Amino acid sequence: MIYILVCDDGEYTSDRMCVPCPGHCNNGESCNKLTGRCDNGCQNYWTGDFCEGVYTKSSTGPFISEVRLFNQN
């Protein structure tokens, strides 16, 4: 017997379970249901493979001084 797992919007498949998308996809879109990545990029100020990191501005200019990753668990 073959079982097919279909996740709801806002979830993706990980270890044969549906889990919440880890990041902040552009325009409030849901992540890819198979990979968890944002197919159309990240919201402003978010970065990383899963749009889970946030840019912080340098106090001396418009350059990015660091990227902080947030664990959504």
Backbone hydrogen bonds in HBPLUS format (Angstrom, degrees):
<---DONOR---> <-ACCEPTOR-->    atom                        ^
c    i                          cat <-CA-CA->   ^        H-A-AA   ^      H-
h    n   atom  resd res      DA  || num        DHA   H-A  angle D-A-AA Bond
n    s   type  num  typ     dist DA aas  dist angle  dist       angle   num
A0011-GLU N   A0008-ASP O   3.12 MM   3  5.63 136.0  2.32 141.0 139.7     1
A0021-CYS N   A0010-GLY O   2.89 MM  11  5.50 154.9  1.96 138.1 134.3     2
A0012-TYR N   A0019-VAL O   2.87 MM   7  5.57 150.3  1.96 153.7 162.4     3
A0019-VAL N   A0012-TYR O   2.91 MM   7  5.57 161.8  1.94 156.8 161.5     4
A0013-THR N   A0033-LYS O   2.95 MM  20  6.16 151.5  2.03 145.7 148.1     5
A0014-SER N   A0017-MET O   2.84 MM   3  5.39 162.8  1.87 157.5 163.0     6
A0017-MET N   A0014-SER O   3.05 MM   3  5.39 138.8  2.22 107.5 118.7     7
A0024-HIS N   A0051-CYS O   3.00 MM  27  5.31 143.8  2.14 123.3 130.3     8
A0043-GLN N   A0024-HIS O   2.98 MM  19  5.87 160.4  2.01 153.0 150.5     9
A0028-GLY N   A0025-CYS O   3.27 MM   3  5.63 139.0  2.45 136.8 130.7    10
A0026-ASN N   A0041-GLY O   2.91 MM  15  5.46 160.2  1.95 136.6 131.7    11
A0029-GLU N   A0026-ASN O   3.09 MM   3  5.97 169.6  2.10 127.1 130.1    12
A0032-ASN N   A0037-ARG O   2.79 MM   5  5.47 169.0  1.80 158.4 161.1    13
A0036-GLY N   A0032-ASN O   2.84 MM   4  4.98 154.0  1.91 137.9 145.2    14
A0041-GLY N   A0038-CYS O   3.29 MM   3  5.38 160.2  2.33 115.7 113.1    15
A0046-TRP N   A0043-GLN O   3.11 MM   3  5.66 154.3  2.18 141.9 140.4    16
A0055-TYR N   A0045-TYR O   2.89 MM  10  5.27 158.9  1.94 141.9 147.9    17
A0047-THR N   A0053-GLY O   2.65 MM   6  4.96 150.5  1.74 142.3 148.4    18
A0053-GLY N   A0047-THR O   2.88 MM   6  4.96 162.6  1.91 157.7 151.9    19
A0051-CYS N   A0048-GLY O   3.16 MM   3  4.73 167.5  2.18  99.7 103.5    20
A0070-PHE N   A0052-GLU O   3.17 MM  18  5.89 162.2  2.20 143.9 148.1    21
A0054-VAL N   A0068-ARG O   2.84 MM  14  5.43 152.4  1.92 149.7 153.2    22
A0068-ARG N   A0054-VAL O   3.11 MM  14  5.43 163.9  2.14 151.6 150.6    23
A0056-THR N   A0066-GLU O   3.29 MM  10  5.87 145.6  2.41 163.9 160.6    24
A0065-SER N   A0056-THR O   3.27 MM   9  6.23 163.9  2.30 166.0 170.8    25
A0058-SER N   A0063-PHE O   3.22 MM   5  5.94 147.3  2.34 170.7 177.8    26
